[in-house]
Amino acid sequence: MYRDLLQIPAEHQFIRTDMKWDIGKKQDIDTFWYDEKNPVGDVIAKYVVKVTKYIYPPKKSDISFQKYSADALSLLAEGELK
């Protein structure tokens, strides 16, 4: 799902490397970490995807992402996914 939203090329691997769930009184936040690998297997970018689920009406979800360089030192892009 996130692969398509982030427009990762089909020939690249998109591998989840970690995840964390934070449960709160008003919202839950699921955080996922991914590596994007090129066809040769080199990591070319790292992603952090956060899904915020609101418990009370209207019970919506927001999905945001941050894209980092392969060494995770430079933020390359960030935004909302729909």
Secondary structure, 3 states (H helix, E strand, C coil): CHHHHCCCCCCCEEEEEEEEEEECCCEEEEEEEEEEECCCCCEEEEEEEEEEEECCCCCCEEEEEEEEECCCCCEEEEEEEC
